[in-house]
Amino acid sequence: MWLNKLYHNHVFATLAYLLVVVLGLLAYPQLPRERAPEQQSRVVDIAVTLPGVSADDAEKLALDPIERMIRTKIKDLEFVHGMTMKGTANVSVTFKENIKPALYERRVQELRREIQALVASDLPKGIPPLDIQEQNSTDPDVFEILVYGPGNDDNFRRQARQVQRDLQQLPGTATTTTLGLEDSELHIVFQPERLGELGIAASALTTTIQDYFKESTLGAVDIDGDEWQVRVSASEEVAANLAALPVSAGKGSVKLGEIADITRASRAIGVGGIRFRGQHAVSVSVTKLPGANTLALVEQIKAYIVARNQNSAKTGVQLFLKSDQSDEIRKALALMEQHAWSGMLLVLAVTWLMLGTRLAFLTTLAVPFSLAGVFIVLQVTEQSLNLSVLLGVVIVLGMLVDDAVVVIEAIGQYLSRGLAPLSATVAALREVWLPVATSSFTTMASFLPLTLMGGTLGVLMGVVPQVVCMGLLVSLVQALWILPAQAAVVVRPEPRAGKAANTSVAPKVTQDNWRRRFRHTLQKRYTRGLIRLLRAPKRTLFSVLALLGLTLAAWWFDWVGFAPEPEGASLGFTVTVEMPKSTPLARTLDKLDEIEAMLMPVFKPGEMRASSIQSGETDVNGTLRNQPRFGNLYFSLNPDSGRDAKALLPLVRERLDQQLQGVANYWLQDEADWGAPAEKDLAFSISGIDNRELDKAIVQIKAILKAIPGVHNIGVENEGGDPELKLHLNGDAIQRAGLSASTVTSALQLLTGGEVVGHFIEAGETVNIRVQAGKSQAHDIKALLQHPVIRPDGGSIQIGQLVTAELAEGTTGGHHHQFEHSNTVMADLEEGGKDVLAVTRLVEDQWRQIVDRHPNVKLKTAGKAEELRKNLSLLWQKFILGIGLIFLIVGAQFRSFVMPFLVLLKVPMAFAGLILGLLISREPISPNTLYGAVALAGIAVNSAILMFSAGHDRLADGMGVVHATVYAAKRRMLPILITSFTTLVGLLPLAMSNDPATVEWRPVATAIVWGVGFSTVLTLFIVPLLYRLAMGFAYRKTRPAQ
């Protein structure tokens, strides 16, 4: 009775439908757009700046104390990674992924307090404040803006800092950072020989400046009731005042300006230099806030650049957006939207072919209703519209009409028996509501565990199962409420052919005759084929087992290879150059200019978007190097150029091999591979306590990799370094000369990097005062030891007599992992060769044979191979959880332990179809493919549930097992075909797409298409046979008891 009342009120159902659709249409354009979803991370980065300190000293002075503190005082850690380079030390602290937000905040506060205490006690005095940053997003969008101009003067630096401040104020901006922005300084440059002639110690210059250049408030004086503040000022006309300072020289004094040149200059911070269009440049990177609209932020940045460039004649600088992802994101989103529309139209075509115009229209109405519900939920939960969301839409598109197809087909069956529309609707829902709900819940059960995925795949795909489950849930509401209510009004009984001529619907009947004949012929031929199979069960089962055996053989013997996650099209690449040791920064930049001109003929007109040069701090084969002999030349391409970076790299390599001279080495890297060792095909992390043991193990690993065909571009994260002069103070000699250790080290400091003796504020900018010796024209480093140090008695002594010197090779930097020294051996694989996992297993097997030689060394797989293994392991866990949930749901419906096993037999059938499909298409298995396979488990069992439910109903009505099997198969054949075809055609545009923008998502669609296609055939012919055998055995077993 209540169903009659529910479905009789079609107005309420239609208004509810329209409300959801309208709200969805309003929500869709308001969703923030971005390329990929961002996921919260629990990482704290600690950066320590140690000016002039070598990588080895940075490890001892900063990295080791910080790691000792973290190891003993900070809890809930996942891992800790440390890195040192010249002048810097960095520690990355990753907390456990499942830590509660409140506990995480407490741990971060504890870490900050302990670091403050460490700065006061163990870290070197006078270093700049530590930079502590929380990384709350795994892969935030970053946009790079270049500020460039003809000169590197005070105005240029002031303009660059203003650009950084302006960009920081844009809505959606999280942080801004700069590269190549130098600090303004006032340099006091002296000649050591001139000071020696006058008998002036170099330390006298620093002492004089520090004594005179002080600003302080002395107090207040009351004069006739007026209070006067008294202060000493030194920051007005600084250069002139400093030049007038008297410096003691023998029996008299001399002005500072007479013995030193006082000039404005700058000092590079970290990175050596950036050039763009032949001019000096500064890079300003803008990081997007999580959840902000990427496209909106890019448009704001572009508008700001246009406005600033209109005033370039006044400001002296111009701006250029180096990394612009907006066109790429728009293209990818438009392409996925196009696939969604294509899939929807194909779904409509399939339902029209099988059901007719009116029923197809009613059925397809489930699509806009369900998608509108998804968009409303995304807006309420403050999620963005990204490629992962659209992938979920494409996957679920064909499934949205599955429930509606079963319901509408059942209504049509009851209408053909002569029932009134409302009565037919109620009767149909009573028959199919449980199998319809069960099939939807089993599909959701296979997708839900995927929301628990971690790692890169979890970040990229985590939102997909949410979209699928939301869509299926909304479509279930539409199928069980709105569709029946509308069908009770719209659908009319089909008159019999004999009465067609005497009715007003005769033309309609005539038009639909071909469709009814087609369905009747299809059912008749299917039933005959099924009966033949049921009469030869052994032969049929043997064929199925042979098919499964072929699938297992393909898996076991690696006929289908394994590959990492597919990478999308890249619109940029980098040429990294290593110059000979001791090459100065200026020469490296000149060489990069030469290479830039050399490569210009490779590009077609309009193909290259921009190119820029960076030297001093570069990424070399996955390792960050902070040396002037390294440099990067970055090229970016226009999105509509027709060729991507992968197509250009062979041409670039050929040209460099033919023409490049005067470099020690060079590397070519696609933009997708530019970065950490995790981006390399092969990476093996080696850790231990003793660096010498690590070096020996590294030699062994490199030898193993060189012997494997197809492995190339082998490198080590930390190897080589610049020449180094190690000095040790000779205490006895220093005492005999009447000097102190601080005097000697101060003299050495002034002769090398100089010493900051004060600072002042000018136009809101801090300007340091640096005292340093003039550049030496010597060609031997040992000439440094010949410089004199003035003794207290007025005499002098060479520095070489006060120290012992040793020539050595310094390190480029060091890495720690879990508080141990670590290094990483990296390599790439040739395309079309052995797969990543096979090569990794080979290296690990050979390492186990020699591990006894290195008992204190640990080898751990990293890079894409480790990511692939991790994803495979997680997918298996989620697959087992999904199977368990499906077993639970099916068991609850049929109240049987046997029926869930029969239903789950569809899963290996679907997987067999997937593997055979990959064999045919010659595509590898990737984590994205297996992601689709896990989702396939829930999709594949739906048809078996519908068929078994119909069979059980016939058995309950008293039919025999064989008749019930055949009748159920015939009854469900049409809805199974329609639902399978709608799922296939919904994904077909994406599965067949060759566009580089969809390369990451195509394996998911391909897996589902192959699996559903094969499993549909097996469902129609093998599942009835299994049902007949199982039920026949059960009935024979129960009859004697009866």
Buried (B, 14 or more C-beta within 10 A) or exposed (E): EEBEEBBBEBEEBBEBBEEBBEBBBEBBEEBBBBBBBBBEBBBBBBBBBBBEBBBBBBBEBBBBBBBEBBEEEBEBBEEBBBBBBBBBBBBBBBBBEEBEEEEBEBBBEEBBEBBEEBBEEBBBEEBEEBEBEBBBBBBBBBBBBBBBBEEBBBEBBBBBBBBBEBBEEBEBBBEBBBBBBBBBBBBBBBEBEEBBEBBBBBBBBBBBBBEBBEEEEEEEEEEEEEEEEEEEEBBEEBBEBBBEBEBBBEEEEBEBBEBBEBEBBBBBBBBBBBBBEEBBBBBBBBBBBBBBBBBBBBEBBBEBBEEBBEEEEEBBBBBBBBBBBBBBBBBBBEBBBBBBEBBBEBBBBBBBEBBBEBBBBBBBBBBBBBBBBBBBBBBEEEBBBBBBBBBBBBBBBBBBBBBBBBBBBBBBBBBEEEBEBBBBBBBBBEBBBBBBBBBBBBBBBBBBBBBEBBBBBBBBBBBBBBBBBBBBBBBBBBBBBBBBBBBBBBBEBBBEEEEBEEEEBBEBBEEBEEBBEEBEEBBEEBBEEBBEBBEEEEEBBEBBEEBBEBBEEBBEEEEBBBBBBBBBBBBBBBBBBBBEEEBEBEBBBBBBBBBBEBBEEBBEEEBBBBBBBBBBBBBBBBBBBBBBBBBBBBBBBBBEBEBBBBEBBEBBEEBBEEEBEEBEEBBBBBBBBBEBBBBBBBBBBBBBEEEEBBBEBBEBBBEBBEEBEBBBBBBBBBBBBBEBBEBEEBEEBBEEBEBEEEBBEBBBBBBEBBBBBBBBEBEEEEBBBBBBBBEEEEEEBEEBBEBBBBBEEEEBBEBBBBBEBEEEEBBBBBBBBBBBBBBBBBBBBEEEBBBBBBBBBBBBEBBEEEBEEBEEBBBBBBBBBBBBBBBBEBBEEBBEBBBEBBBEBBBEBBEBEEBBBBBBBBBBBBBBBBBBBBBEEEBBBBBBBBBBBBBBBBBBBBBBBBBBBBBBBBBEEEBEBBEBBBBBBBBBBBBBBBBBBBBBBBBBBBBEBEBBBBBBBBBBBBBBBBBBBBBBEBBBBBBBBBBBBBBBEBEEEEEEEE
